[in-house]
Amino acid sequence: MVTGPVQQPSLVARPSAARPHPAGLPAEPYRTGLPGAPRPAGLAGDLHAFARAVAVPATEPCWRERVLLRLDPVGKGFAEHVQVTEGPAGLYRELLTHAPRLDHRVRLLTREHTAIGAAILAVQRVAEKPDANLDELRHRAAHLLRTLARHRRRGADLLWQAYQTDLGGET
């Protein structure tokens, strides 16, 4: 039995300074929080940056470009997440070895990966159109953020059930 909390590590910390930015676009135009305050790393940080970009009024110059710029690391981070969880030595395989009763929940999360990947592509396709309907783009981006938030909660619940619930007899 594991006695401490189990967390999925962030494999790659992607500092925002290393990301390419289009000419004339500041790296963090609408930064929130106190200067020097810690910011989430990895996919969580990318999601926060994407949500901030979407939250800016669509009437701002280069809004669509900023949303697209912040979506790219979300897509890459999510691809890493899928590899870490579904890969041959992934988290789900380890988890099912420890708690086979959670097979249905693991399959549900795996199916969500496909739907989330499609939602990321849908946002990207709309954002790449120069004449994109900004309301549609905001709607699709908000849907993606809600879907990812729900997926993260379900993943956290799965880990809790696997490693913190002691039913006995499974080892």
C-alpha positions in Angstrom: 0.0 0.0 0.0 1.3 3.4 -0.9 1.3 5.8 2.1 1.8 9.1 0.4 0.0 11.0 -2.4 0.8 9.8 -5.9 1.3 12.4 -8.5 2.0 12.2 -12.2 5.2 14.0 -12.9 5.6 16.6 -15.5 8.1 15.2 -17.9 9.2 18.3 -19.6 9.2 21.8 -18.2 8.7 24.1 -21.2 9.7 27.6 -20.2 7.5 30.2 -22.0 10.6 32.2 -23.0 11.7 29.3 -25.3 8.6 29.5 -27.3 8.7 31.3 -30.6 6.5 34.4 -30.8 5.3 36.2 -33.9 6.8 39.6 -34.6 5.4 42.3 -32.4 3.6 39.9 -30.0 4.8 40.1 -26.4 5.4 36.8 -24.6 2.9 37.4 -21.8 0.6 40.3 -22.8 -2.0 39.7 -20.1 -0.1 38.1 -17.3 -2.0 37.6 -14.1 -0.6 37.1 -10.6 2.2 38.8 -8.7 5.6 39.3 -10.3 7.9 36.5 -9.4 5.0 34.3 -8.3 5.4 30.6 -9.1 3.5 29.5 -12.2 2.5 25.9 -13.0 4.8 24.0 -15.2 4.1 21.5 -18.0 0.6 20.9 -19.3 -1.0 22.7 -16.4 0.9 25.8 -17.1 0.2 25.6 -20.8 -3.5 25.2 -20.0 -3.4 28.3 -17.8 -1.7 30.3 -20.5 -4.2 29.1 -23.1 -7.2 29.9 -20.8 -5.8 33.4 -20.3 -5.4 33.9 -24.0 -9.0 32.9 -24.6 -10.2 35.1 -21.8 -8.8 38.3 -23.5 -11.5 40.2 -25.4 -11.6 39.0 -29.0 -11.6 42.6 -30.2 -7.9 42.9 -29.1 -5.4 43.0 -32.0 -3.9 39.5 -32.8 -6.3 37.7 -30.4 -6.7 34.8 -32.7 -3.0 34.5 -33.2 -2.4 34.6 -29.4 -5.0 31.8 -28.9 -3.3 29.7 -31.6 0.2 30.4 -30.2 -1.0 29.2 -26.7 -2.8 26.2 -28.2 0.4 24.7 -29.7 2.0 23.8 -26.3 -1.3 22.4 -25.1 -1.4 20.0 -28.0 2.3 19.0 -27.4 1.8 18.6 -23.7 -1.4 16.6 -24.2 0.5 14.3 -26.6 3.1 13.8 -23.9 0.4 13.0 -21.4 -1.1 10.3 -23.7 2.4 8.8 -24.1 3.0 8.7 -20.3 -0.3 7.2 -19.5 -1.0 4.9 -22.5 2.6 3.9 -23.4 3.9 0.4 -23.0 5.4 1.2 -19.6 2.7 3.8 -19.0 0.8 4.8 -15.9 -2.4 3.0 -16.8 -0.6 -0.3 -17.2 1.1 0.1 -13.8 -2.2 1.2 -12.3 -4.1 -1.8 -13.6 -1.4 -4.1 -12.2 -2.0 -2.6 -8.8 -5.8 -2.2 -9.0 -7.4 -4.2 -11.8 -10.9 -3.2 -10.6 -10.3 0.1 -12.3 -10.2 -1.2 -15.8 -13.5 0.4 -16.9 -12.3 3.8 -15.7 -9.0 3.5 -17.4 -10.8 2.6 -20.7 -13.0 5.7 -20.2 -10.0 7.9 -19.8 -8.3 6.4 -22.8 -11.4 7.1 -25.0 -11.4 10.6 -23.7 -7.8 11.0 -25.1 -9.2 10.5 -28.6 -12.0 13.0 -28.1 -9.6 15.6 -26.5 -7.2 15.2 -29.4 -10.0 15.9 -31.9 -11.1 18.9 -29.8 -7.6 20.3 -30.0 -7.5 19.9 -33.7 -10.9 21.5 -34.1 -9.8 24.6 -32.2 -6.6 24.7 -34.3 -8.5 24.5 -37.6 -10.8 27.3 -36.7 -7.9 29.5 -35.3 -5.8 29.0 -38.4 -8.5 30.5 -40.7 -7.8 34.2 -41.3 -11.5 34.9 -41.5 -12.4 32.7 -38.5 -15.6 33.3 -36.7 -14.3 34.5 -33.3 -17.4 33.4 -31.4 -17.0 29.9 -32.8 -13.3 29.9 -31.9 -14.1 31.0 -28.3 -16.8 28.4 -28.0 -14.6 25.6 -29.2 -11.7 26.7 -27.0 -14.0 26.9 -23.9 -15.3 23.4 -24.7 -11.7 22.2 -24.9 -10.9 23.7 -21.6 -13.9 22.2 -19.9 -13.2 18.8 -21.4 -9.6 18.9 -20.2 -10.6 20.0 -16.7 -13.0 17.2 -16.5 -10.4 14.7 -17.8 -7.9 15.9 -15.2 -10.4 15.5 -12.4 -11.2 12.0 -13.5 -7.5 11.1 -13.7 -6.9 12.4 -10.2 -9.9 10.5 -8.9 -8.6 7.3 -10.6 -5.2 7.7 -8.9 -6.9 8.3 -5.6 -9.0 5.2 -6.0 -6.0 3.1 -7.1 -3.5 4.1 -4.4 -5.5 5.5 -1.5 -8.4 3.1 -1.2 -7.4 -0.1 0.6 -10.0 -2.8 -0.3 -7.6 -5.6 0.6 -6.9 -8.8 -1.3 -5.7 -7.2 -4.5 -2.0 -7.5 -4.1 
